[in-house]
Amino acid sequence: MKSWAELDREYIWHPFTQMQEWQGSEPLVIERAEGNYLIDAEGRRYLDGVSSLWVNVHGHRKREIDEAVTRQLGQVAHSTLLGLANTASIELAGKLVAVAPEGLSKVFYSDSGSTAVEVALKIAFQYWRNRGYEHKTLFATLSQAYHGDTIGSVSLGGIDVFHAIFQPLLFQTISIPTPFPYHYPSLSPEECRDRSLDHFRAVAEDRAHQIAALIVEPLVQGAAGMIIHPPGFLKGLEKICRDHDILLICDEVATGFGRTGRMFACQHEDVRPDMMALAKGLTGGYLPLAATLATDEIYRAFLGEHKDLRTFFHGHSYTGNALACAAACASLDLFEAEHVLERSQEKIGLLAELLAAEIQPLPHVGDVRQCGFMVGIELMENVSLRKSYPMDLRMGARVTQTVRRHGVILRPLGDVVVLMPPLSITPDEMRTLISATARSIKETCGE
Ligand SMILES: *Cc1c(COP(=O)(O)O)cnc(C)c1O
């Protein structure tokens, strides 16, 4: 009989993976999980240090979510939202509107972060058409943005390794330099922020009549390597959008559901986007579900007679899936019942202390960036000369291979080691996560 690993290599094409390398490796095959641990087919346990790629919130096999999905299975697994309503999606929409930033009052469902972004950009485009502004067709984005892997969301992205090859298929965007002080060591974070805002303001003054929307990952650009914006940046962007009639779309796919210490990142700066894209943590990490929230003003621009063709002609087969909505409702209920956000604050503080004590002093660690539970640790060949490792050494990947031997699962972004534990991580598990990471960096990069 063939092993799971052999069967995997025979049949599966993995995402974001060089399969030639995979074919020569021994894949770790997960069979089950318990709380914040994943368990492989041999029964070995691993701390889920990146929340199963940024999706898990309350841990695995969380009783309340398990029960909600099981209960929903006893009712119905799925029925369509095209021409029909269903109870689970109605219940969830009400709960989302209740926790969302003020003004977001309508919920459009889809299945992934990429589709949530596609929906937002198509709504923004059609919104201006429906209102008679034919020329507002362009999107402004931040450099090094990541908004997903479908062609529309790739058009909004700016990460060359992922996106450059598809250039001929993409639409043009207006790129605003992201305020990343690390790119400009001579500037303070505030100067960096103001430079980026000045750039966007100048673009807006010049071309607002052509710009449908600005889309941003609020506070943290995750896939870019956990780039954290200086305080006041998001608020500044919001003001420029308001002054120039540009819609503001916040992509909270990664930052949403407590990952930054608030329910949504834009709430740190009391920003009220016109649309918000949600996915990853929406179901607590259980099932694929996404939502695009919009204001009433946007929604009303789509109203009319059928013949007016103001309808938003977009929808997916599994839109509003009842099982996924039931999981999401249970996850949101847990935020309240277990005071998850309040209890997160101490954990975030502990994480900061451990990073400062055990990770930052390591000789091959450059910048250590943290926003809530989102952490990026930059590996460098020579920190004082700010010299990166040659790309083909793949130090990030090597560290995350090593850390498995210490019972932790991580996934890097280039030479940035990412930590993004579930909100349910305990203080002891947090200490394990940091000490295993520190050990692995020392073993891989040298002391
Ligand atoms: C992950 C991510 C997406 C894409 O979500 P998928 O569910 O993988 O399609 C979009 N935007 C941001 C900010 C993300 O982190």
The ligand as a Gaussian input file, in Angstrom:
#p B3LYP/6-31G(d) Opt

LIG

0 1
 C       -5.100000      36.122000       1.652000
 C       -5.481000      37.467000       1.177000
 C       -6.345000      37.639000       0.077000
 C       -6.808000      36.490000      -0.758000
 O       -7.642000      35.619000      -0.054000
 P       -7.865000      34.132000      -0.615000
 O       -8.924000      33.578000       0.286000
 O       -6.556000      33.430000      -0.486000
 O       -8.309000      34.261000      -2.023000
 C       -6.725000      38.912000      -0.255000
 N       -6.295000      39.978000       0.441000
 C       -5.468000      39.861000       1.493000
 C       -5.048000      41.082000       2.233000
 C       -5.015000      38.604000       1.891000
 O       -4.157000      38.485000       2.905000

